[in-house]
Amino acid sequence: MAASLNYPVEIAAEYPERVNRFLWLIKWLLVLPHAIILSLISIPAIITLPLSWLAIIILGRYPSLLWNYHAGLLRWSWRVNFYSYEAGATDQYPPFSFETRDDYPADLIIEYPETSSRLTALFRWLLVIPHWIIVSFLESIRNILVLIALLATLFTGRYPESLFDIIMGMNRWIYRVAAYVGLLIDDYPPFSFD
């Protein structure tokens, strides 16, 4: 699994040599258990994210218990989305887990910050506006590219490698912004697919 940590958030993903031609047609049904569980365990984030923000403002650090919860949600979501329709690049069913997993072809690697910037936490919603605009376009384009890739697998049984690279770059950008917005990191996300 290739991943570099030039930035404190990295999505790791293995390119699939072969994928099932038809499995993607029913993945929406197969991910329902994940969608239900993730929805339910995400409910506390309504309270824990503002508490995390407040802790950063007061203490200058993200409480590790809350950080692990929010990072775990993002990590689990990435694996489910890699399996389903944000990439559709594996036939291996995702694990029900917050933890980093070496036995799955996709993972989200993120470093816990010992300290967090009070100032950037205070104005994060303002700082991220340019990324939100770009991410809204990237998500639409990525969804179209994933559909094209999945249609290609229907006819060839192979996931187009060039599309895989572009889709992973888009997802990398999107998940870095999500980690930044979630206060998991202080480093401003690069305007880059790399």
C-alpha positions in Angstrom: 0.0 0.0 0.0 1.7 3.2 -1.2 1.4 6.3 1.0 3.7 9.2 1.8 3.5 11.3 4.8 4.6 14.6 3.4 1.4 15.9 4.9 -0.1 14.7 8.2 -3.1 13.1 6.4 -2.7 10.5 3.6 -5.1 8.1 2.0 -3.4 4.9 1.2 -4.9 2.8 -1.6 -3.8 -0.2 -3.6 -4.5 -0.2 -7.3 -6.7 -3.3 -8.1 -5.3 -5.5 -10.8 -8.7 -7.1 -11.4 -12.2 -6.3 -10.1 -15.5 -8.1 -10.4 -17.4 -6.8 -13.4 -20.8 -6.8 -11.8 -20.3 -6.4 -8.0 -20.4 -2.6 -8.2 -24.0 -2.8 -9.4 -25.1 -4.1 -5.9 -22.5 -2.4 -3.6 -25.2 0.1 -2.6 -27.0 -2.7 -1.0 -23.9 -4.3 0.5 -22.8 -1.0 2.2 -26.1 -0.5 3.9 -24.9 -2.0 7.2 -21.9 0.3 7.2 -24.1 3.3 6.3 -26.5 2.6 9.2 -23.7 2.0 11.7 -21.7 5.0 10.6 -24.7 7.2 10.8 -25.5 6.1 14.3 -22.0 6.3 15.7 -21.6 9.7 14.0 -24.5 11.3 16.0 -22.2 12.0 19.0 -20.0 14.1 16.7 -22.7 16.8 16.9 -21.6 17.4 20.5 -18.0 16.1 20.4 -16.8 18.3 17.6 -17.8 21.5 19.3 -16.3 20.2 22.5 -13.1 19.4 20.7 -13.0 22.9 19.3 -13.6 24.4 22.7 -10.8 22.2 24.2 -8.4 23.4 21.5 -9.3 27.0 22.2 -8.9 26.6 26.0 -6.1 23.9 26.3 -4.3 24.3 23.0 -4.6 20.6 22.2 -7.2 18.1 20.9 -8.2 15.6 23.6 -6.8 12.3 22.4 -10.0 10.4 23.1 -12.1 12.7 21.0 -9.3 12.9 18.3 -9.3 9.1 18.1 -13.1 9.0 17.7 -13.2 11.7 14.9 -10.1 10.3 13.1 -11.6 6.8 13.4 -14.9 8.0 11.8 -13.0 9.5 8.9 -10.8 6.4 8.5 -13.8 4.1 8.5 -15.7 6.3 6.0 -12.7 6.3 3.7 -12.5 2.5 3.6 -16.3 2.2 3.0 -16.1 4.8 0.3 -13.1 3.2 -1.4 -15.1 0.0 -1.6 -18.3 1.7 -2.8 -18.8 4.7 -4.9 -16.1 7.3 -4.1 -13.7 4.9 -5.8 -15.2 1.5 -6.2 -11.7 0.1 -6.4 -11.9 -3.1 -4.4 -14.1 -6.2 -4.1 -12.8 -6.8 -0.5 -15.6 -5.9 2.0 -14.5 -3.1 4.4 -13.9 -3.9 8.1 -16.1 -2.4 10.8 -13.3 -0.6 12.5 -11.9 2.8 13.6 -8.3 1.5 13.6 -5.7 1.6 11.0 -5.7 -1.7 9.1 -2.8 -3.2 7.1 -5.0 -6.1 5.9 -7.3 -3.8 3.8 -6.3 -2.3 0.4 -7.3 1.3 1.6 -6.6 3.2 4.7 -6.4 6.7 6.0 -3.2 7.5 7.8 -3.2 10.5 10.1 -0.8 11.8 12.7 -2.0 12.9 16.1 -0.9 16.4 16.8 0.6 17.0 20.3 -0.6 20.6 20.2 -3.2 22.4 18.2 -3.3 26.0 17.1 -5.9 28.1 19.0 -5.8 30.8 16.4 -6.4 28.6 13.3 -9.1 26.7 15.2 -10.9 29.9 16.0 -11.0 31.0 12.3 -10.9 27.6 10.6 -14.4 28.0 9.1 -13.1 31.1 7.3 -9.8 29.7 6.2 -11.3 26.7 4.6 -13.8 28.5 2.3 -11.5 28.3 -0.8 -11.2 24.6 -0.3 -14.9 24.1 0.2 -15.6 25.7 -3.2 -13.0 23.5 -4.9 -14.1 20.3 -3.1 -17.7 20.8 -4.2 -16.6 20.7 -7.8 -14.1 17.9 -7.2 -16.8 15.7 -5.7 -19.0 16.1 -8.7 -16.2 15.4 -11.2 -14.9 12.5 -9.1 -18.4 10.9 -9.1 -18.5 11.1 -12.9 -15.0 9.6 -13.2 -15.9 6.8 -10.8 -18.9 6.0 -12.9 -16.8 5.9 -16.0 -14.2 3.7 -14.3 -16.9 1.3 -13.1 -18.5 1.1 -16.5 -15.1 0.3 -17.9 -14.8 -2.6 -15.4 -18.1 -3.9 -16.6 -16.7 -4.4 -20.1 -13.0 -5.1 -19.4 -12.9 -6.4 -15.8 -10.0 -4.0 -15.2 -10.1 -0.7 -13.3 -8.5 2.0 -15.6 -5.2 2.8 -13.9 -5.1 6.4 -15.2 -8.6 7.0 -13.8 -7.6 5.4 -10.5 -4.7 7.8 -10.1 -6.9 10.9 -10.8 -9.7 9.6 -8.5 -7.3 8.9 -5.7 -5.8 12.4 -6.1 -9.3 14.0 -5.8 -10.1 11.8 -2.8 -6.7 12.8 -1.2 -7.7 16.5 -1.5 -11.2 15.9 -0.2 -10.1 13.9 2.8 -7.3 16.3 3.7 -9.9 19.1 3.8 -12.2 17.0 5.8 -9.5 16.3 8.4 -8.7 20.1 8.5 -12.3 21.0 9.0 -12.6 18.4 11.6 -9.8 20.1 13.5 -7.8 16.8 13.3 -4.7 18.7 11.9 -3.4 22.2 11.8 -1.5 22.1 8.6 -3.5 23.9 5.9 -4.4 21.5 3.1 -2.4 21.9 -0.1 -4.2 22.8 -3.3 -3.0 19.6 -4.9 -3.8 16.0 -5.8 -0.4 14.8 -4.6 
